[in-house]
């Protein structure tokens, strides 16, 4: 299969949006100077950077001075979590985190714990969704911060951000939301105090993240002081990257409703066809309250890595939430927390330009591929 027609891993990274490419090339020529300097070329670059900030703020419904550009979504998450905790040390050192958060959130929580803080993990149901009442019960007078993603990155389940935000507001606890998988694909519910996003997830360039700190939210940088990005993010600003990220987010937002309807129908086709044609399969995640482009399923009696490798040989790029790596030697923490099958896991996430024919080709090769791998292991379906 030529080109990117078999690319079905948009949750890892979305192919670059044409608007991002055009904006990046233009900014590389016109906005390369140091935006902190006072001469004309630098002032022009500062204007370009501030326009990009305003465009992102407009999509998110926030003030431009609440938006900072970071070097990645991971850095945005780390700054949001650790900065939120540091600013509220007098309140306490208790952190509440959903059990299926992205590893960047969980690693920040682990660091907080190593430094003497306390962390409470809130479990999820078999769809991967937290119970707002259970989340609320975990909040305490000494809770400094709570974290809940907008949607799960492995199974696509939307989290009850608005309901949890109400509980956090009542408890006077700021809510940090990792919105990396949602931005450009679905609206993020209101009520959060801190938000993180990653440009390459919506078709912007890699190496650009977004940190949003709402007015009135106490936040203090966990890093050494730096004058850049309103003292929130250290280092020289990647202005061309920020411009491209803003252009892609704006373009995705314009097409979001139409794209969501089309992609959701294709995902529904996968959700219904895979268990019909492949025995011993579990489709994972909430079937209704979900991201429009993402579906995950697990196949018994198949190793996930072997399945991904065989699909790659056939021209399809997909990922797995259950891949054991040399680092962890453990399956996905998300699937474990949900209590679902972790073996033979496949995550299919559709890019904006996917065609129905691409999905049909994938569905046509999957049954024989799974049967072959099971046969290699001596399993007869």
Buried (B, 14 or more C-beta within 10 A) or exposed (E): EEEEBBBBBBBBBBBBBEBBBEBBEBBBEBBEBBBEEEEEBBEBBBEBBBBBBBBBBBBBEBEBEBBBBBBBBBBBBBBBBBBBBBBBEEBBBBBBBBBBBBBBBBBBBEBBEEEEBBBBBBBBBEBBBBBBEEBBEBBBEEBBBBBBBBBBBBBBBBBBBEBBBBBBEEBEBBBBBBBBBBBBBBBBBEBBBBBBBBBBBBBBBBBBBBBBBBEEBBBBBBBEEEEBBEEBBBEEBBBBBBBBBBBBBBBBBEEBEEBBEBBBEBBBBBBEBBBEBBBBBBBBBBBEBBBBBBBBBBBBBBBBBBBBEBBEEBBBBBBBBBBBEEEEEEBBBBBBBBEBBBBBBBBBBBBBBBEEEBBEBBBEBBBEBBBEBBEEEEBEE
